[in-house]
Amino acid sequence: MIPSCVRTGGGRKVTLKATVRAADAGGAVDPLWTLCCVRMASPQISSLSWGHMKVQGGGSYKDCKVWPGGSRAWDWRETGTNHHPGVQPADLDELLSKGIDLLVIGRGMSEALQVPGSTLEVVRGRGVEVCVLQTEKAVEEYNRLAAEGRRVGGVFHSTC
């Protein structure tokens, strides 16, 4: 599903897809409203190397969380995450609260980060699809989904 913003007024409903097609809607669009819609898009990950990720419109991170409208560092100390037992449901709560339809998990360059089945069950139990991949492949998949306008979120480990 492509994210959309809906605005009513003047007796008609206008739905804008992705970054907005104001001309197609037959009228002007309030810039602040457009900004709101653009922020709803999942940001692209512009670069990835060992220990470093850059998110468009965001920052540079070692490990990161991304969602429609934002990104931040993924600090494993917040939830006690380690390579084993791996990604905890608490690591994903923030993303799941952002209204994502699909979650991509990057397990690291060498796939050292584990993802327990119990964590996947929590995600699926919230009605969210989940994709677990080696981080380079995970970033490619995440960017592809974001470019399609999907409401995708992700957590990515950029080292081992």
Phi and psi in radians as a Rosetta constraint file:
Dihedral C 1 N 2 CA 2 C 2 CIRCULARHARMONIC -1.431 0.35
Dihedral N 2 CA 2 C 2 N 3 CIRCULARHARMONIC 2.309 0.35
Dihedral C 2 N 3 CA 3 C 3 CIRCULARHARMONIC -1.057 0.35
Dihedral N 3 CA 3 C 3 N 4 CIRCULARHARMONIC 2.504 0.35
Dihedral C 3 N 4 CA 4 C 4 CIRCULARHARMONIC -2.473 0.35
Dihedral N 4 CA 4 C 4 N 5 CIRCULARHARMONIC 2.774 0.35
Dihedral C 4 N 5 CA 5 C 5 CIRCULARHARMONIC -2.076 0.35
Dihedral N 5 CA 5 C 5 N 6 CIRCULARHARMONIC 2.428 0.35
Dihedral C 5 N 6 CA 6 C 6 CIRCULARHARMONIC -2.088 0.35
Dihedral N 6 CA 6 C 6 N 7 CIRCULARHARMONIC 2.338 0.35
Dihedral C 6 N 7 CA 7 C 7 CIRCULARHARMONIC -2.350 0.35
Dihedral N 7 CA 7 C 7 N 8 CIRCULARHARMONIC 2.328 0.35
Dihedral C 7 N 8 CA 8 C 8 CIRCULARHARMONIC -1.911 0.35
Dihedral N 8 CA 8 C 8 N 9 CIRCULARHARMONIC 2.688 0.35
Dihedral C 8 N 9 CA 9 C 9 CIRCULARHARMONIC 2.816 0.35
Dihedral N 9 CA 9 C 9 N 10 CIRCULARHARMONIC 2.656 0.35
Dihedral C 9 N 10 CA 10 C 10 CIRCULARHARMONIC 1.093 0.35
Dihedral N 10 CA 10 C 10 N 11 CIRCULARHARMONIC 0.431 0.35
Dihedral C 10 N 11 CA 11 C 11 CIRCULARHARMONIC 1.391 0.35
Dihedral N 11 CA 11 C 11 N 12 CIRCULARHARMONIC 0.129 0.35
Dihedral C 11 N 12 CA 12 C 12 CIRCULARHARMONIC -2.426 0.35
Dihedral N 12 CA 12 C 12 N 13 CIRCULARHARMONIC 2.760 0.35
Dihedral C 12 N 13 CA 13 C 13 CIRCULARHARMONIC -1.842 0.35
Dihedral N 13 CA 13 C 13 N 14 CIRCULARHARMONIC 2.285 0.35
Dihedral C 13 N 14 CA 14 C 14 CIRCULARHARMONIC -2.052 0.35
Dihedral N 14 CA 14 C 14 N 15 CIRCULARHARMONIC 2.213 0.35
Dihedral C 14 N 15 CA 15 C 15 CIRCULARHARMONIC -1.960 0.35
Dihedral N 15 CA 15 C 15 N 16 CIRCULARHARMONIC 2.218 0.35
Dihedral C 15 N 16 CA 16 C 16 CIRCULARHARMONIC -1.910 0.35
Dihedral N 16 CA 16 C 16 N 17 CIRCULARHARMONIC 2.260 0.35
Dihedral C 16 N 17 CA 17 C 17 CIRCULARHARMONIC -1.707 0.35
Dihedral N 17 CA 17 C 17 N 18 CIRCULARHARMONIC 2.445 0.35
Dihedral C 17 N 18 CA 18 C 18 CIRCULARHARMONIC 0.910 0.35
Dihedral N 18 CA 18 C 18 N 19 CIRCULARHARMONIC -2.113 0.35
Dihedral C 18 N 19 CA 19 C 19 CIRCULARHARMONIC -1.550 0.35
Dihedral N 19 CA 19 C 19 N 20 CIRCULARHARMONIC 0.139 0.35
Dihedral C 19 N 20 CA 20 C 20 CIRCULARHARMONIC 1.784 0.35
Dihedral N 20 CA 20 C 20 N 21 CIRCULARHARMONIC 2.382 0.35
Dihedral C 20 N 21 CA 21 C 21 CIRCULARHARMONIC -2.195 0.35
Dihedral N 21 CA 21 C 21 N 22 CIRCULARHARMONIC 1.191 0.35
Dihedral C 21 N 22 CA 22 C 22 CIRCULARHARMONIC -1.047 0.35
Dihedral N 22 CA 22 C 22 N 23 CIRCULARHARMONIC -0.732 0.35
Dihedral C 22 N 23 CA 23 C 23 CIRCULARHARMONIC -1.071 0.35
Dihedral N 23 CA 23 C 23 N 24 CIRCULARHARMONIC -0.683 0.35
Dihedral C 23 N 24 CA 24 C 24 CIRCULARHARMONIC -1.162 0.35
Dihedral N 24 CA 24 C 24 N 25 CIRCULARHARMONIC -0.477 0.35
Dihedral C 24 N 25 CA 25 C 25 CIRCULARHARMONIC -1.373 0.35
Dihedral N 25 CA 25 C 25 N 26 CIRCULARHARMONIC -0.161 0.35
Dihedral C 25 N 26 CA 26 C 26 CIRCULARHARMONIC 1.376 0.35
Dihedral N 26 CA 26 C 26 N 27 CIRCULARHARMONIC 0.439 0.35
Dihedral C 26 N 27 CA 27 C 27 CIRCULARHARMONIC -2.968 0.35
Dihedral N 27 CA 27 C 27 N 28 CIRCULARHARMONIC 3.035 0.35
Dihedral C 27 N 28 CA 28 C 28 CIRCULARHARMONIC -1.389 0.35
Dihedral N 28 CA 28 C 28 N 29 CIRCULARHARMONIC 2.691 0.35
Dihedral C 28 N 29 CA 29 C 29 CIRCULARHARMONIC -2.102 0.35
Dihedral N 29 CA 29 C 29 N 30 CIRCULARHARMONIC 2.304 0.35
Dihedral C 29 N 30 CA 30 C 30 CIRCULARHARMONIC -1.034 0.35
Dihedral N 30 CA 30 C 30 N 31 CIRCULARHARMONIC 2.195 0.35
Dihedral C 30 N 31 CA 31 C 31 CIRCULARHARMONIC -1.003 0.35
Dihedral N 31 CA 31 C 31 N 32 CIRCULARHARMONIC -0.646 0.35
Dihedral C 31 N 32 CA 32 C 32 CIRCULARHARMONIC -1.139 0.35
Dihedral N 32 CA 32 C 32 N 33 CIRCULARHARMONIC -0.678 0.35
Dihedral C 32 N 33 CA 33 C 33 CIRCULARHARMONIC -1.159 0.35
Dihedral N 33 CA 33 C 33 N 34 CIRCULARHARMONIC -0.720 0.35
Dihedral C 33 N 34 CA 34 C 34 CIRCULARHARMONIC -1.056 0.35
Dihedral N 34 CA 34 C 34 N 35 CIRCULARHARMONIC -0.761 0.35
Dihedral C 34 N 35 CA 35 C 35 CIRCULARHARMONIC -1.032 0.35
Dihedral N 35 CA 35 C 35 N 36 CIRCULARHARMONIC -0.718 0.35
Dihedral C 35 N 36 CA 36 C 36 CIRCULARHARMONIC -1.029 0.35
Dihedral N 36 CA 36 C 36 N 37 CIRCULARHARMONIC -0.783 0.35
Dihedral C 36 N 37 CA 37 C 37 CIRCULARHARMONIC -1.151 0.35
Dihedral N 37 CA 37 C 37 N 38 CIRCULARHARMONIC -0.756 0.35
Dihedral C 37 N 38 CA 38 C 38 CIRCULARHARMONIC -1.092 0.35
Dihedral N 38 CA 38 C 38 N 39 CIRCULARHARMONIC -0.692 0.35
Dihedral C 38 N 39 CA 39 C 39 CIRCULARHARMONIC -1.116 0.35
Dihedral N 39 CA 39 C 39 N 40 CIRCULARHARMONIC -0.360 0.35
Dihedral C 39 N 40 CA 40 C 40 CIRCULARHARMONIC -1.300 0.35
Dihedral N 40 CA 40 C 40 N 41 CIRCULARHARMONIC -0.283 0.35
Dihedral C 40 N 41 CA 41 C 41 CIRCULARHARMONIC -1.286 0.35
Dihedral N 41 CA 41 C 41 N 42 CIRCULARHARMONIC 2.572 0.35
Dihedral C 41 N 42 CA 42 C 42 CIRCULARHARMONIC -1.311 0.35
Dihedral N 42 CA 42 C 42 N 43 CIRCULARHARMONIC 2.199 0.35
Dihedral C 42 N 43 CA 43 C 43 CIRCULARHARMONIC -1.227 0.35
Dihedral N 43 CA 43 C 43 N 44 CIRCULARHARMONIC 2.586 0.35
Dihedral C 43 N 44 CA 44 C 44 CIRCULARHARMONIC -1.334 0.35
Dihedral N 44 CA 44 C 44 N 45 CIRCULARHARMONIC 2.594 0.35
Dihedral C 44 N 45 CA 45 C 45 CIRCULARHARMONIC -1.620 0.35
Dihedral N 45 CA 45 C 45 N 46 CIRCULARHARMONIC 1.983 0.35
Dihedral C 45 N 46 CA 46 C 46 CIRCULARHARMONIC -1.501 0.35
Dihedral N 46 CA 46 C 46 N 47 CIRCULARHARMONIC -0.404 0.35
Dihedral C 46 N 47 CA 47 C 47 CIRCULARHARMONIC -2.718 0.35
Dihedral N 47 CA 47 C 47 N 48 CIRCULARHARMONIC 2.668 0.35
Dihedral C 47 N 48 CA 48 C 48 CIRCULARHARMONIC -2.548 0.35
Dihedral N 48 CA 48 C 48 N 49 CIRCULARHARMONIC 2.257 0.35
Dihedral C 48 N 49 CA 49 C 49 CIRCULARHARMONIC -2.566 0.35
Dihedral N 49 CA 49 C 49 N 50 CIRCULARHARMONIC 3.016 0.35
Dihedral C 49 N 50 CA 50 C 50 CIRCULARHARMONIC -0.971 0.35
Dihedral N 50 CA 50 C 50 N 51 CIRCULARHARMONIC 2.037 0.35
Dihedral C 50 N 51 CA 51 C 51 CIRCULARHARMONIC 1.373 0.35
Dihedral N 51 CA 51 C 51 N 52 CIRCULARHARMONIC 0.183 0.35
Dihedral C 51 N 52 CA 52 C 52 CIRCULARHARMONIC -2.648 0.35
Dihedral N 52 CA 52 C 52 N 53 CIRCULARHARMONIC 2.286 0.35
Dihedral C 52 N 53 CA 53 C 53 CIRCULARHARMONIC -2.335 0.35
Dihedral N 53 CA 53 C 53 N 54 CIRCULARHARMONIC 2.516 0.35
Dihedral C 53 N 54 CA 54 C 54 CIRCULARHARMONIC -2.135 0.35
Dihedral N 54 CA 54 C 54 N 55 CIRCULARHARMONIC 2.266 0.35
Dihedral C 54 N 55 CA 55 C 55 CIRCULARHARMONIC -1.933 0.35
Dihedral N 55 CA 55 C 55 N 56 CIRCULARHARMONIC 2.260 0.35
Dihedral C 55 N 56 CA 56 C 56 CIRCULARHARMONIC -1.044 0.35
Dihedral N 56 CA 56 C 56 N 57 CIRCULARHARMONIC 2.303 0.35
Dihedral C 56 N 57 CA 57 C 57 CIRCULARHARMONIC 1.296 0.35
Dihedral N 57 CA 57 C 57 N 58 CIRCULARHARMONIC 0.028 0.35
Dihedral C 57 N 58 CA 58 C 58 CIRCULARHARMONIC -2.130 0.35
Dihedral N 58 CA 58 C 58 N 59 CIRCULARHARMONIC -2.322 0.35
Dihedral C 58 N 59 CA 59 C 59 CIRCULARHARMONIC -2.251 0.35
Dihedral N 59 CA 59 C 59 N 60 CIRCULARHARMONIC -2.888 0.35
Dihedral C 59 N 60 CA 60 C 60 CIRCULARHARMONIC -1.890 0.35
Dihedral N 60 CA 60 C 60 N 61 CIRCULARHARMONIC 2.415 0.35
Dihedral C 60 N 61 CA 61 C 61 CIRCULARHARMONIC -2.450 0.35
Dihedral N 61 CA 61 C 61 N 62 CIRCULARHARMONIC 2.750 0.35
Dihedral C 61 N 62 CA 62 C 62 CIRCULARHARMONIC -1.405 0.35
Dihedral N 62 CA 62 C 62 N 63 CIRCULARHARMONIC -1.007 0.35
Dihedral C 62 N 63 CA 63 C 63 CIRCULARHARMONIC -2.125 0.35
Dihedral N 63 CA 63 C 63 N 64 CIRCULARHARMONIC 2.541 0.35
Dihedral C 63 N 64 CA 64 C 64 CIRCULARHARMONIC -2.521 0.35
Dihedral N 64 CA 64 C 64 N 65 CIRCULARHARMONIC 2.818 0.35
Dihedral C 64 N 65 CA 65 C 65 CIRCULARHARMONIC -2.035 0.35
Dihedral N 65 CA 65 C 65 N 66 CIRCULARHARMONIC 2.372 0.35
Dihedral C 65 N 66 CA 66 C 66 CIRCULARHARMONIC -2.299 0.35
Dihedral N 66 CA 66 C 66 N 67 CIRCULARHARMONIC 2.612 0.35
Dihedral C 66 N 67 CA 67 C 67 CIRCULARHARMONIC -2.728 0.35
Dihedral N 67 CA 67 C 67 N 68 CIRCULARHARMONIC 2.934 0.35
Dihedral C 67 N 68 CA 68 C 68 CIRCULARHARMONIC -1.008 0.35
Dihedral N 68 CA 68 C 68 N 69 CIRCULARHARMONIC 1.981 0.35
Dihedral C 68 N 69 CA 69 C 69 CIRCULARHARMONIC 1.708 0.35
Dihedral N 69 CA 69 C 69 N 70 CIRCULARHARMONIC 0.005 0.35
Dihedral C 69 N 70 CA 70 C 70 CIRCULARHARMONIC -3.063 0.35
Dihedral N 70 CA 70 C 70 N 71 CIRCULARHARMONIC 3.109 0.35
Dihedral C 70 N 71 CA 71 C 71 CIRCULARHARMONIC -2.790 0.35
Dihedral N 71 CA 71 C 71 N 72 CIRCULARHARMONIC 2.812 0.35
Dihedral C 71 N 72 CA 72 C 72 CIRCULARHARMONIC -2.848 0.35
Dihedral N 72 CA 72 C 72 N 73 CIRCULARHARMONIC 2.944 0.35
Dihedral C 72 N 73 CA 73 C 73 CIRCULARHARMONIC -1.135 0.35
Dihedral N 73 CA 73 C 73 N 74 CIRCULARHARMONIC 2.517 0.35
Dihedral C 73 N 74 CA 74 C 74 CIRCULARHARMONIC -1.748 0.35
Dihedral N 74 CA 74 C 74 N 75 CIRCULARHARMONIC 1.761 0.35
Dihedral C 74 N 75 CA 75 C 75 CIRCULARHARMONIC -1.663 0.35
Dihedral N 75 CA 75 C 75 N 76 CIRCULARHARMONIC 1.852 0.35
Dihedral C 75 N 76 CA 76 C 76 CIRCULARHARMONIC -1.054 0.35
Dihedral N 76 CA 76 C 76 N 77 CIRCULARHARMONIC -0.442 0.35
Dihedral C 76 N 77 CA 77 C 77 CIRCULARHARMONIC -1.137 0.35
Dihedral N 77 CA 77 C 77 N 78 CIRCULARHARMONIC -0.413 0.35
Dihedral C 77 N 78 CA 78 C 78 CIRCULARHARMONIC -1.077 0.35
Dihedral N 78 CA 78 C 78 N 79 CIRCULARHARMONIC -0.566 0.35
Dihedral C 78 N 79 CA 79 C 79 CIRCULARHARMONIC -2.149 0.35
Dihedral N 79 CA 79 C 79 N 80 CIRCULARHARMONIC 0.039 0.35
Dihedral C 79 N 80 CA 80 C 80 CIRCULARHARMONIC 1.299 0.35
Dihedral N 80 CA 80 C 80 N 81 CIRCULARHARMONIC 0.420 0.35
Dihedral C 80 N 81 CA 81 C 81 CIRCULARHARMONIC -1.236 0.35
Dihedral N 81 CA 81 C 81 N 82 CIRCULARHARMONIC 2.459 0.35
Dihedral C 81 N 82 CA 82 C 82 CIRCULARHARMONIC -2.431 0.35
Dihedral N 82 CA 82 C 82 N 83 CIRCULARHARMONIC 3.007 0.35
Dihedral C 82 N 83 CA 83 C 83 CIRCULARHARMONIC -0.975 0.35
Dihedral N 83 CA 83 C 83 N 84 CIRCULARHARMONIC -0.639 0.35
Dihedral C 83 N 84 CA 84 C 84 CIRCULARHARMONIC -2.196 0.35
Dihedral N 84 CA 84 C 84 N 85 CIRCULARHARMONIC 2.180 0.35
Dihedral C 84 N 85 CA 85 C 85 CIRCULARHARMONIC -1.425 0.35
Dihedral N 85 CA 85 C 85 N 86 CIRCULARHARMONIC -0.144 0.35
Dihedral C 85 N 86 CA 86 C 86 CIRCULARHARMONIC 1.908 0.35
Dihedral N 86 CA 86 C 86 N 87 CIRCULARHARMONIC -2.726 0.35
Dihedral C 86 N 87 CA 87 C 87 CIRCULARHARMONIC -1.093 0.35
Dihedral N 87 CA 87 C 87 N 88 CIRCULARHARMONIC 2.234 0.35
Dihedral C 87 N 88 CA 88 C 88 CIRCULARHARMONIC -1.755 0.35
Dihedral N 88 CA 88 C 88 N 89 CIRCULARHARMONIC 2.656 0.35
Dihedral C 88 N 89 CA 89 C 89 CIRCULARHARMONIC -0.927 0.35
Dihedral N 89 CA 89 C 89 N 90 CIRCULARHARMONIC -0.617 0.35
Dihedral C 89 N 90 CA 90 C 90 CIRCULARHARMONIC -1.093 0.35
Dihedral N 90 CA 90 C 90 N 91 CIRCULARHARMONIC -0.469 0.35
Dihedral C 90 N 91 CA 91 C 91 CIRCULARHARMONIC -1.163 0.35
Dihedral N 91 CA 91 C 91 N 92 CIRCULARHARMONIC -0.413 0.35
Dihedral C 91 N 92 CA 92 C 92 CIRCULARHARMONIC -1.854 0.35
Dihedral N 92 CA 92 C 92 N 93 CIRCULARHARMONIC -0.204 0.35
Dihedral C 92 N 93 CA 93 C 93 CIRCULARHARMONIC -0.935 0.35
Dihedral N 93 CA 93 C 93 N 94 CIRCULARHARMONIC -0.786 0.35
Dihedral C 93 N 94 CA 94 C 94 CIRCULARHARMONIC -1.018 0.35
Dihedral N 94 CA 94 C 94 N 95 CIRCULARHARMONIC -0.793 0.35
Dihedral C 94 N 95 CA 95 C 95 CIRCULARHARMONIC -1.180 0.35
Dihedral N 95 CA 95 C 95 N 96 CIRCULARHARMONIC -0.730 0.35
Dihedral C 95 N 96 CA 96 C 96 CIRCULARHARMONIC -1.129 0.35
Dihedral N 96 CA 96 C 96 N 97 CIRCULARHARMONIC -0.450 0.35
Dihedral C 96 N 97 CA 97 C 97 CIRCULARHARMONIC -1.387 0.35
Dihedral N 97 CA 97 C 97 N 98 CIRCULARHARMONIC -0.110 0.35
Dihedral C 97 N 98 CA 98 C 98 CIRCULARHARMONIC -1.574 0.35
Dihedral N 98 CA 98 C 98 N 99 CIRCULARHARMONIC 0.057 0.35
Dihedral C 98 N 99 CA 99 C 99 CIRCULARHARMONIC 1.354 0.35
Dihedral N 99 CA 99 C 99 N 100 CIRCULARHARMONIC 0.528 0.35
Dihedral C 99 N 100 CA 100 C 100 CIRCULARHARMONIC -1.315 0.35
Dihedral N 100 CA 100 C 100 N 101 CIRCULARHARMONIC 2.678 0.35
Dihedral C 100 N 101 CA 101 C 101 CIRCULARHARMONIC -1.733 0.35
Dihedral N 101 CA 101 C 101 N 102 CIRCULARHARMONIC -0.408 0.35
Dihedral C 101 N 102 CA 102 C 102 CIRCULARHARMONIC -2.537 0.35
Dihedral N 102 CA 102 C 102 N 103 CIRCULARHARMONIC 2.449 0.35
Dihedral C 102 N 103 CA 103 C 103 CIRCULARHARMONIC -2.099 0.35
Dihedral N 103 CA 103 C 103 N 104 CIRCULARHARMONIC 2.279 0.35
Dihedral C 103 N 104 CA 104 C 104 CIRCULARHARMONIC -1.917 0.35
Dihedral N 104 CA 104 C 104 N 105 CIRCULARHARMONIC 2.268 0.35
Dihedral C 104 N 105 CA 105 C 105 CIRCULARHARMONIC -2.022 0.35
Dihedral N 105 CA 105 C 105 N 106 CIRCULARHARMONIC 2.139 0.35
Dihedral C 105 N 106 CA 106 C 106 CIRCULARHARMONIC -1.698 0.35
Dihedral N 106 CA 106 C 106 N 107 CIRCULARHARMONIC 2.059 0.35
Dihedral C 106 N 107 CA 107 C 107 CIRCULARHARMONIC -1.471 0.35
Dihedral N 107 CA 107 C 107 N 108 CIRCULARHARMONIC 0.035 0.35
Dihedral C 107 N 108 CA 108 C 108 CIRCULARHARMONIC 1.928 0.35
Dihedral N 108 CA 108 C 108 N 109 CIRCULARHARMONIC 2.895 0.35
Dihedral C 108 N 109 CA 109 C 109 CIRCULARHARMONIC -1.143 0.35
Dihedral N 109 CA 109 C 109 N 110 CIRCULARHARMONIC -0.586 0.35
Dihedral C 109 N 110 CA 110 C 110 CIRCULARHARMONIC -1.911 0.35
Dihedral N 110 CA 110 C 110 N 111 CIRCULARHARMONIC 0.213 0.35
Dihedral C 110 N 111 CA 111 C 111 CIRCULARHARMONIC 1.012 0.35
Dihedral N 111 CA 111 C 111 N 112 CIRCULARHARMONIC 0.688 0.35
Dihedral C 111 N 112 CA 112 C 112 CIRCULARHARMONIC -1.355 0.35
Dihedral N 112 CA 112 C 112 N 113 CIRCULARHARMONIC -0.449 0.35
Dihedral C 112 N 113 CA 113 C 113 CIRCULARHARMONIC -1.348 0.35
Dihedral N 113 CA 113 C 113 N 114 CIRCULARHARMONIC 2.131 0.35
Dihedral C 113 N 114 CA 114 C 114 CIRCULARHARMONIC -1.451 0.35
Dihedral N 114 CA 114 C 114 N 115 CIRCULARHARMONIC 2.698 0.35
Dihedral C 114 N 115 CA 115 C 115 CIRCULARHARMONIC -2.294 0.35
Dihedral N 115 CA 115 C 115 N 116 CIRCULARHARMONIC 1.730 0.35
Dihedral C 115 N 116 CA 116 C 116 CIRCULARHARMONIC -1.089 0.35
Dihedral N 116 CA 116 C 116 N 117 CIRCULARHARMONIC 2.576 0.35
Dihedral C 116 N 117 CA 117 C 117 CIRCULARHARMONIC -0.998 0.35
Dihedral N 117 CA 117 C 117 N 118 CIRCULARHARMONIC -0.593 0.35
Dihedral C 117 N 118 CA 118 C 118 CIRCULARHARMONIC -1.119 0.35
Dihedral N 118 CA 118 C 118 N 119 CIRCULARHARMONIC -0.590 0.35
Dihedral C 118 N 119 CA 119 C 119 CIRCULARHARMONIC -1.192 0.35
Dihedral N 119 CA 119 C 119 N 120 CIRCULARHARMONIC -0.755 0.35
Dihedral C 119 N 120 CA 120 C 120 CIRCULARHARMONIC -1.093 0.35
Dihedral N 120 CA 120 C 120 N 121 CIRCULARHARMONIC -0.652 0.35
Dihedral C 120 N 121 CA 121 C 121 CIRCULARHARMONIC -1.089 0.35
Dihedral N 121 CA 121 C 121 N 122 CIRCULARHARMONIC -0.692 0.35
Dihedral C 121 N 122 CA 122 C 122 CIRCULARHARMONIC -1.084 0.35
Dihedral N 122 CA 122 C 122 N 123 CIRCULARHARMONIC -0.800 0.35
Dihedral C 122 N 123 CA 123 C 123 CIRCULARHARMONIC -1.081 0.35
Dihedral N 123 CA 123 C 123 N 124 CIRCULARHARMONIC -0.886 0.35
Dihedral C 123 N 124 CA 124 C 124 CIRCULARHARMONIC -1.117 0.35
Dihedral N 124 CA 124 C 124 N 125 CIRCULARHARMONIC -0.584 0.35
Dihedral C 124 N 125 CA 125 C 125 CIRCULARHARMONIC -1.130 0.35
Dihedral N 125 CA 125 C 125 N 126 CIRCULARHARMONIC -0.370 0.35
Dihedral C 125 N 126 CA 126 C 126 CIRCULARHARMONIC -1.598 0.35
Dihedral N 126 CA 126 C 126 N 127 CIRCULARHARMONIC 0.122 0.35
Dihedral C 126 N 127 CA 127 C 127 CIRCULARHARMONIC 1.401 0.35
Dihedral N 127 CA 127 C 127 N 128 CIRCULARHARMONIC 0.369 0.35
Dihedral C 127 N 128 CA 128 C 128 CIRCULARHARMONIC -1.946 0.35
Dihedral N 128 CA 128 C 128 N 129 CIRCULARHARMONIC 2.281 0.35
Dihedral C 128 N 129 CA 129 C 129 CIRCULARHARMONIC -1.217 0.35
Dihedral N 129 CA 129 C 129 N 130 CIRCULARHARMONIC 2.668 0.35
Dihedral C 129 N 130 CA 130 C 130 CIRCULARHARMONIC -2.384 0.35
Dihedral N 130 CA 130 C 130 N 131 CIRCULARHARMONIC 2.470 0.35
Dihedral C 130 N 131 CA 131 C 131 CIRCULARHARMONIC -2.287 0.35
Dihedral N 131 CA 131 C 131 N 132 CIRCULARHARMONIC 2.126 0.35
Dihedral C 131 N 132 CA 132 C 132 CIRCULARHARMONIC -1.998 0.35
Dihedral N 132 CA 132 C 132 N 133 CIRCULARHARMONIC 2.120 0.35
Dihedral C 132 N 133 CA 133 C 133 CIRCULARHARMONIC -2.510 0.35
Dihedral N 133 CA 133 C 133 N 134 CIRCULARHARMONIC 2.890 0.35
Dihedral C 133 N 134 CA 134 C 134 CIRCULARHARMONIC -1.016 0.35
Dihedral N 134 CA 134 C 134 N 135 CIRCULARHARMONIC 2.544 0.35
Dihedral C 134 N 135 CA 135 C 135 CIRCULARHARMONIC -1.033 0.35
Dihedral N 135 CA 135 C 135 N 136 CIRCULARHARMONIC -0.748 0.35
Dihedral C 135 N 136 CA 136 C 136 CIRCULARHARMONIC -1.055 0.35
Dihedral N 136 CA 136 C 136 N 137 CIRCULARHARMONIC -0.761 0.35
Dihedral C 136 N 137 CA 137 C 137 CIRCULARHARMONIC -1.199 0.35
Dihedral N 137 CA 137 C 137 N 138 CIRCULARHARMONIC -0.633 0.35
Dihedral C 137 N 138 CA 138 C 138 CIRCULARHARMONIC -1.105 0.35
Dihedral N 138 CA 138 C 138 N 139 CIRCULARHARMONIC -0.733 0.35
Dihedral C 138 N 139 CA 139 C 139 CIRCULARHARMONIC -1.126 0.35
Dihedral N 139 CA 139 C 139 N 140 CIRCULARHARMONIC -0.746 0.35
Dihedral C 139 N 140 CA 140 C 140 CIRCULARHARMONIC -1.027 0.35
Dihedral N 140 CA 140 C 140 N 141 CIRCULARHARMONIC -0.812 0.35
Dihedral C 140 N 141 CA 141 C 141 CIRCULARHARMONIC -1.141 0.35
Dihedral N 141 CA 141 C 141 N 142 CIRCULARHARMONIC -0.781 0.35
Dihedral C 141 N 142 CA 142 C 142 CIRCULARHARMONIC -1.011 0.35
Dihedral N 142 CA 142 C 142 N 143 CIRCULARHARMONIC -0.873 0.35
Dihedral C 142 N 143 CA 143 C 143 CIRCULARHARMONIC -1.070 0.35
Dihedral N 143 CA 143 C 143 N 144 CIRCULARHARMONIC -0.678 0.35
Dihedral C 143 N 144 CA 144 C 144 CIRCULARHARMONIC -1.082 0.35
Dihedral N 144 CA 144 C 144 N 145 CIRCULARHARMONIC -0.819 0.35
Dihedral C 144 N 145 CA 145 C 145 CIRCULARHARMONIC -1.137 0.35
Dihedral N 145 CA 145 C 145 N 146 CIRCULARHARMONIC -0.725 0.35
Dihedral C 145 N 146 CA 146 C 146 CIRCULARHARMONIC -1.101 0.35
Dihedral N 146 CA 146 C 146 N 147 CIRCULARHARMONIC -0.710 0.35
Dihedral C 146 N 147 CA 147 C 147 CIRCULARHARMONIC -1.128 0.35
Dihedral N 147 CA 147 C 147 N 148 CIRCULARHARMONIC -0.505 0.35
Dihedral C 147 N 148 CA 148 C 148 CIRCULARHARMONIC -1.354 0.35
Dihedral N 148 CA 148 C 148 N 149 CIRCULARHARMONIC -0.122 0.35
Dihedral C 148 N 149 CA 149 C 149 CIRCULARHARMONIC 1.534 0.35
Dihedral N 149 CA 149 C 149 N 150 CIRCULARHARMONIC 0.209 0.35
Dihedral C 149 N 150 CA 150 C 150 CIRCULARHARMONIC -1.202 0.35
Dihedral N 150 CA 150 C 150 N 151 CIRCULARHARMONIC 2.618 0.35
Dihedral C 150 N 151 CA 151 C 151 CIRCULARHARMONIC -1.497 0.35
Dihedral N 151 CA 151 C 151 N 152 CIRCULARHARMONIC 1.393 0.35
Dihedral C 151 N 152 CA 152 C 152 CIRCULARHARMONIC -1.866 0.35
Dihedral N 152 CA 152 C 152 N 153 CIRCULARHARMONIC 2.498 0.35
Dihedral C 152 N 153 CA 153 C 153 CIRCULARHARMONIC -2.165 0.35
Dihedral N 153 CA 153 C 153 N 154 CIRCULARHARMONIC 2.916 0.35
Dihedral C 153 N 154 CA 154 C 154 CIRCULARHARMONIC -2.782 0.35
Dihedral N 154 CA 154 C 154 N 155 CIRCULARHARMONIC 2.709 0.35
Dihedral C 154 N 155 CA 155 C 155 CIRCULARHARMONIC -2.196 0.35
Dihedral N 155 CA 155 C 155 N 156 CIRCULARHARMONIC 2.321 0.35
Dihedral C 155 N 156 CA 156 C 156 CIRCULARHARMONIC -2.352 0.35
Dihedral N 156 CA 156 C 156 N 157 CIRCULARHARMONIC 2.269 0.35
Dihedral C 156 N 157 CA 157 C 157 CIRCULARHARMONIC -1.806 0.35
Dihedral N 157 CA 157 C 157 N 158 CIRCULARHARMONIC 2.152 0.35
Dihedral C 157 N 158 CA 158 C 158 CIRCULARHARMONIC -1.758 0.35
Dihedral N 158 CA 158 C 158 N 159 CIRCULARHARMONIC 0.059 0.35
Dihedral C 158 N 159 CA 159 C 159 CIRCULARHARMONIC -1.995 0.35
Dihedral N 159 CA 159 C 159 N 160 CIRCULARHARMONIC -2.420 0.35
